Amino acid sequence: MRLDALDVGRLVTRGLRLLGDEGAGSAAVLVPLVPSREDGGWDVVLEVRAATLDVQPGEVCLPGGAGKPGETPRETAVRETAEELLVDPGRVHVLASLGTLPGPTPRPLHAFVGTIDGYDGSFGTDEVASTFRVPLAWLLSHEPRRERVALRRSFGPDFPWELIPGGRSYPWGAREDCIPFYETDPVIWGATARVLDRLARALARGVDERVV
């Protein structure tokens, strides 16, 4: 699929049926699109986190992080992208919101898709060990592997069992998580894979519903 930047923003919005990016005080990431070096399409820029970081060292991620006081999620995504990829914030252009997804922390994760003007592969070594690219066309043609994981409840010593009918024998419903994996090198999984999967699905729905 050959798309221009305006198409990407319109198709994502059409596919998701949502526009807002409300909800300050949370985390935000950006899916950065840059022109492909080979076929005239788009590539997604991904980061490999520095091994010195305390959280998720060496894992693949999108540029992003926690919001600052008074900052919207959209502003957080732009600022973090500019800081991590060493580009001027004015070169980062948000095309559309991808909504809110489960993240690696309890705080909501707001995701956006956008472009970076003239990106040359730069990154800050404090947080990023390296970057790599995945063609957007590849993501649109490859479903991630999905693994279901049972979630277990953990109750503290002071949990008020006496307030629940049946107490400790209460029949709690089963809970599970579905973890996606893109088997690239390095592997893209978890929250990052969820964001990319949502982008691909939104684009596919937008194309299906577009009047030709």
N, C-alpha and C positions, 0 to 999 in steps of 0.2 A: 504494500500500500504506500503510495507516494503522497505525502501530505505537506502543506505549508503550515507555518506557525498559527495562522489564523484558523485554519481547518482544525488543528488539534484543540484549540480552546473551545471552538463552537461544538465540536463533536463530543468532547468530554462533558460539557454543560448539558447538551441534549441527552447524552447517555445516562447521566446521573440524575437529572431533573432536580438539581439543587445549585444554589449560587453562593450562599453566605459563607463567611468564614468567622462567625462570631465565636466568642469563648476565649477571652484572654486568660492568662495564668496557667497555660498548658504548654505542651511541646508541639513543635511544628517541623515538618521536613518539606523539601522541594525535590521533585523529579526534574533534574536539569537536562534539557534537550539542547544538543549542539549539532550543527550540520555534520553529516557523515563525511569522512575523508574519501570514501570510495564510490557510493552510488547516488549521491545527491539527496538521500533521505535524511533521517534523524538518528542520532545515537543518544542513549541515556548515559550520563556520567555517574559512576558509582565510586565510592571511597572504600578503602581498606583501613580500618581504624588502627591507630598506632599501638604497638605492643606495650607501651608504657602507660596506657590509660587504665584506670581502675575498673571501668565498666566496659564489658564486651570488647576487650583488646583483640585485635587481629580479625575482627568480624567485618563483613561487608555492610555498608550502610549508605544512606542518602544524606546529603548535607542537611543539618538541622540541629535542634537542641531545645532547651527550655526557654520559655519566654521571660522577658524582663518586665518589671512593673510598668503598667501603662502601655504595653506593647500588644498589638493585635497578633494573632497567629500568622497572618500574612506578612507582617513586618518582621516577625521572628524568623520565618523561613528565608526571607530576603537577606536579613542581616547575617544569619548563620552561614548561608551559602557564600556570601561575599567574604566573610572571615575565613572560612575553611578552604575555599578555592582561590583566595587571594585575587579577587576581582572587585572593581568598583561597584557599589550597590546599584548605581544607575545603569549598569550593564545587565542586571538581572530583571527579567520581565515575566511577571506571573500571568499565565494564560487562563487558568481556571482552578477552582477548588475541587479537590477529590473527596472532601468531607472529612469526617472523623472516624478513626479506626482504633482497634486495640493496639497499644504499644507495649514496649518492654517494661514500662513502669506503670503504676496506677493512674498517672495523669493522662488525660485524653491526648491523642496524637492527631493533629490536624495536618493534612497532606495537600500539597499543591503541585501543579505542573507548570513549568515555565521554560524560558530560553535564556541563554547567556550569550551576549554579543562578543564575538572575537575571542572565545575561550581558547587558550593555548596549552592547556594541560597543567597549569600551575596549581599548587596546593600548599597549605601551611603544615609544616612537619610536627608541630606541637600535638596535633590531633590526628593527622592523616599520614599513614605510611606510604600509600600509593593510590592512584586512581586507575580505573579502566573503563572501557566503553562496551555497552551492549546495544546492538541495533534495535531501534524501536520495532522494525519489521519482524525481527526474531521474536520479540516478546508477544507480538500479535499472533504469531503462528505456533507458539509453543505454550501448552497448558502446563502450569507447575504441577509437580508431584504433591499430593496432599496426604498427610498422615494424621490420623485421628488419635488423640491422646486422652485417656481418662483423667479427670481432675478429682483429686481427693480433698475432702474437707478436713481441716485441722482445728480442733477445739481446744481452747485454753483451759487451764485447771479450774477457773471460776465460771465456766460456761453454765448458764442457769437451766440445766436440764429439767428442773422441777416446773418450769414455766411452759414446757412443750408437751402436748399430749403424747403419751407413750414414752416420754423421757429418752433414754439412750437407745431405745428400740424404734424410734421414729423412722418411718420409711422415706429417707431422703431420696429425691429424684436423682438420676444419674446426670452427671455433668461431664462435658468433654470439650476439648479444643481441637481445631483443625489447623495444622501447621503446614504452610506451603513451602516447597523447595523448588528453586530453579537450579538444575544441575549443571551450572556453568563452572568455570574455573577462574577464580574461587567461587564457591557455592553461595548463592543468594537465598536466604531463608528468613523465616519469622516475619517480623513487622515490615521489613524492607520488601520481602516478597509479596506481602499482602498489599502494600501500596502499589507495586508494579502490576499485580494482578488486577486491582481495581481500575487502574489506568487502562489496561488492555481491554477489560470488559466494557468500560465506558466508551472507549473508542469504537469497539465492535458494535455496541448497541446504537451509537450515534450514526454509524455508517448504515446500519440496517434500516434506521428510521429516516434517513435523509431522502428528500424528494429529489430524484435525478431527472 
